[in-house]
Amino acid sequence: MLKIAVIGLGDISKIHIPVIQDNPNAELVAVCDIDETLKDTVSDATFYTDYLEMLEKEALDCVHICLPHYLHYAATKACVERGVHVFLEKPLARSAEEGMFLVDLEETYKDIKICVSFQNRLNETFEKLLEVVESGEYGKVTGLKGLVTWFRPKSYYDEKPWRGTMKQAGGGVVINQAIHTLDQMQLIGGEINTIRGSIDNLFDYGYEVEDTATANIQFQNGATGLFFATVTNATNSSVEFQVILEKGKLTIKDSILTKTNDKGEKERVIEDAKLPGAKFYYGASHSKLINHFYTCIENNSQDYIHTRDAQKSMEIISAIRRSSEIKKEIKMEVYQ
């Protein structure tokens, strides 16, 4: 039985905790948050306000880190130095530079596993899309499109001001909402040659972080990528992801994968499992990734999403930001 703890009892912990509790081979023994009013949030788990005290007193196998971005590195470091595996919510860090500290940490503590939560890799639609692309059925990839059109009111930032600061969040829509889409684009497209990006604010909320971003991505294999993300939409629409191939296209929209051949014939392939409630657009694959990581811990497998895997998205985000600042194309070898 794996002994599990959660640090941070904010919104995303509400996705993690039921998965932990439903796993017959895991026991949630402790939770931690600086807000003492959350003490009774989880029954049968010891509550702490200091995660260092928790790590000292509890014999843990794995800790889920569900903290604001600026606390990811320090909390992960504290866990791995004490021999505790980590399931880390995205993003890896606030920047590509800080991300490398986590990569170095995992390489230093080779016996300790750090899995980064890019759970959308395990969405049924994306797994099938990847399978079709790799089969060569429609030829080579020539283009990709990733669209994230969500909504965040001013209250989203007012209630948790860290979300609106570069120092604590490391960015806005790109790092917080659309990072999964960038991760999927680089998984399909492969190594990137250049990026031309632009970030801006369409809402005048008065915060530092961007609410809208676009990028043109040129992959080394010749494919072109279009990325667009915003939290100024009227609602939280389903993410749209499309792969253009030599002999057709694959599209994920409204959580459904369709195949269209070169004759224009369209076929529905598979639909994602849906997360119940208002957060349906998050996707429902946290449980798949968490349970898979627990199996990796038990079997000492390396088949999970490592820090170096997650670092690729950090490098893309840094390139988009830098390109927007200088209003020029960025060559990715600067970041790789």
N, C-alpha and C positions, 0 to 999 in steps of 0.2 A: 504494500500500500504506500503510494507516494504521499508525502506530507507537503502540502501546498500552502502558500501564503500570497496575499495580494497587498501591494503597496499602492495606495491611491484609490479612493472610493467615489470618484467622479463618474461622469456619464458612461464612459467605456467599460468601467468595471462591472456595470450591470449586464454587459454582454458576456464577460468572462466568468463571473461567479456562478451562474446557473450551469454552465458547461462543466466547471470543476465539480460542482455538487452532483451532477448527473453521471459522472464517470465512476464506475464501481471500483476502480483501482486507484482512486485519488481521494484524499481527505483534506478539506479546507480547514486548517487548524488555527490560522491567524490572519488578521487583516490589520492594516495600518493607515491612518490618516491624521493630519494635524487638527482636523475639525472634530472636537469631542462630541458634538451633537450627533455624529454618525455612529456612535458607540453601539447602538442596538440594531444597526443595519443588517448584520449577519449573525444569526443565532448559532450557537455551538462553535464559534470561532473566537479566540482570545483577541481583544482589541488593544492596539497600541497606538500611541501618538508619535513614537520615535522608532523608525525602522532599524536603527542600529541596536536599540534595546531588544527589538523583536528578533533580530538575527543572533543576538547573544543568548537569548533565553530559549528559543525554539530550535528543535532539530528538524531542519527543513531540507527537502529534496529539490524543490523548485519554487521560485518566486515570480509572480506576475507583476510587472511594473506598468502601472496605469497612471503615470504621473505626467504633469506638464513637461514639454520638450526639454526645458533647461535643466531638469532634474534627472534625465535619463542616464547620463554618463556616471554621475556620482553614485546613484542608487545601484546601477549595474556593477560598478567597480566594487562597491561594498559587498554585494552578494558573491561575486566570483572569487574575491579574495578569501571568502569564508567557505569556499567549496560548494556553493549553492548554484544550481542551474537557473537560467533566467529565460522567461518568456516576456519579450519586450514589445510593448505597443509601438506602432509606427509613430513618427519617423524615427530612424536610427538616432538622429541627433539634430542640432539646429543648423548645421552647415557641413559641407564636405570635409572641412578641416577638423571639426570636432568628431565627425564620423570616423575618421582615421584613428582617433584615440580608442574607440570601441573595437575597431578592427584589430589594433595592436593588443588590446586587452584579451580578446579571444585567442589570438596567436600566442600570447604569453601563458595563458591558463588553458592549455590544450585539452585537459581532461574535463573542463567545465563547458557545458553547452549554452549558447546564447541563440535563441530563435527569435527572429524579428517577425512581427505580425503583418505579413503581406498575404492575408488570408484569401484575397480575391484571386490569387493564383489557383486556388482550389475550387472556385466556382465551377459548377458542372459545364456551363457554356464555354468558359475559357479553357478548361481541360480538353474539351472536345475540339475547340477551335485549334488549339496547339497540335492536337493529334492529326487533324486534317492537313494543316500546314506542313507538318513534318512528313506526311505520307507522300507529298508531291503530287497529289491528285489534280490540283489546279495549277501546277507549275510554281515558279518562284514568286516570292513576295516583291511587289513593285511599289506598294504604298500602304500607309497606315493612317488611321484617323482616330483620335481619342477626344471625346467631348464630355465634359462634366458641367452640368448646368443646375446648380443648387441655389438655395437661398439661406442667408443668415441675417437676421435682424440686428439692429444696433445693440439690442439687449444681450445678444449672444456674447458680445465683447464686453459690454458693461458689467455683466454678472461675473465674468472671469477675465479681468483686465490683462492678464498675461497673454491671452490670445492675440491682443492687438499690438504687442511690442516686438520689435525685431530681437531685442536682447533675450527675451524669454521664449518666444515662439519660433524665431528664425525665419518667419515669413507668414503668409496668409493662405490663400486658397491653394497654392501649388503644394506647399509642404503639409498642410493640414487636411485638405479635402481630396485633392487630385493626385496625390503621390502614388496611389495604387495604379492609376491609369498610366502614368509615366513608367512605372515598374513593368507593367504588362507590355507597353510599347517596346521597351528595350529587350524584353525577353523574346518577342517575335522578330524584331528588326535586327537585333545583334549589335555589334560595335558601331558607335556613332562617329561620324567624321566631323560634321559641323552643326551648330545650332544658332539660329537667329531668333531671339526671344524678345518679348515686350511684356512688361507688367504695369498695371495702372489701378486706379481706384475710380469706379463709376458711382459709388455711394460716398457721400461726404460725411462719413462717420467720425472723422478726426483721429483715426488710429494709423499707426505707421505701416502696418502690413497691407499687402495688396489684396483686392477682392476679385481681380480679373487678370488673366495671363494668357498669352498666346505664344506659340513657338513653331517655327519651321525646322524640322530635323532632317538632316541628310545622313543616311546610314552608309557604312563602308561598302555594303553590297549593292549600292545604287538605289535602294528604296528611299522614298520620301515620306516623311511623317508630318501630319498636321495635328497640333495639340491646342485645345482651347478649354479653358476652365474659368468659371465664374461662380460667385455666390450672390449674384444680383438678379437671378431669375425669379419669376413669380412664385415658384415652388421648387421642391426637391425632385427633379425629374430623374428617371433612370439613366445611368451612364450609357453612352453609346460608344461602341468600339468596333472599328471596321478594318479588315485586312483586304487589300486589293491584290489579286494574283494574276498571273499571265492568262489564266483560262477561267476566271470567275472571281467571286468575292464572298467573303464571310462577314456577317454582320451580327453583332450582339446589340439588341435594342429592346427595351422593356423586359430585360432579363431573359430574352429568348434568342437563341442562335439560329440564324438562317443561312443557307448556302444558295448562291445564285451562280449558275454556270454561264458560259460564254454565249449561250442562246437566250439568256434572260430568264430562264426557268428557275423559279424560286422554291426552295424546300425548307420547311421547318425541321430543325434537327433535335433540339433539346431545350428545356427551360430550367432555370436555376430554382433551387429550393429558396423559399422566401422567409426572411426574418419576420415574425409577427409584430404588429404594432407600427408606430409612427416612424421607426428607424429602419423600415424595410429596405431602403436604398443603400444601407450599409452592406447588404449581402448577408448570407447565412452561413458562411464558411469558417467563422471563428472556431466553431466546435470541431470541424474536421482537422484544422491545423493544430489546435490545442491537444486534442486526443492523439494525433499523430506524433506530436512532440513528446508526449508522455511515453509513448511506445519507444521512441528513439532513446529516451533516458533509460528505460528498462532494458533495452536490447543493446545499448551502447552503439547506436547507429548514428551516422553522420548525415543522414538523409533528411535535412530540414533547412530552413532559410537562414543562412549564416549572416554575420555582420558584413562580410565582404559582398555578399549578394545584395544586401540592402544599401550598401555604400554607392552602388551604381546610380540609384535614383537621387542620392544626395549630390553627386557630381553633376547630374543633368540639371537639377534645380539651381546649383551654383552657376552653371553656364548660362541658364536662362536669365538669371538675375544680372550677371555681369554683362551679358549681351545687351540687356535693356538699358543698363547704365551708360554704356559707351556707344550704344546705337550702331553696333557692328556685329557681324558674324563671329562666333567663337569656335576655335578648333578644340575638339575635345581632348586631345593629347595633353593639353594644359592641365587637365583635371584627372587624367588616368595614369 
